[in-house]
């Protein structure tokens, strides 16, 4: 399965990532879309998150192997950020499933309406939103390069950035003077 996902075109990856961002924004206020839509979008987002991680698994493994070796600071921060984001998103999806009032009960699956799970869900979802903002910011160069490639434009390098490459073939753009 990893081989299939690693061959997914950049446009498909960008569409998947953009869809995840839009879904996350739609989840911010359950009253805006309705609780049922909120719950189903959250469940689907959990599955799509799995696909996203699978698509980027080679990067995760390469960086994790080098985590305590010599990695550029930005790469190390990005890996820690991604790990925290995964944990908080998994907790948000899991706790959301645990407190489901409409989606799962409509399938005959009883859930807990526990106040503790509701608090865990709220805290993990809010933390995820903050981490998603940081994740998008850390990966903004990739987004812009991918959009340019898809549009058929030449990808210009920012002269104020210099590439720093870790031994795993991972390139991170660092500001000159860093």
Beta strands, then each sheet from edge to edge (+ up, - down):
strand 1: 161-165
strand 2: 171-175
sheet 1: 1+ 2-
end
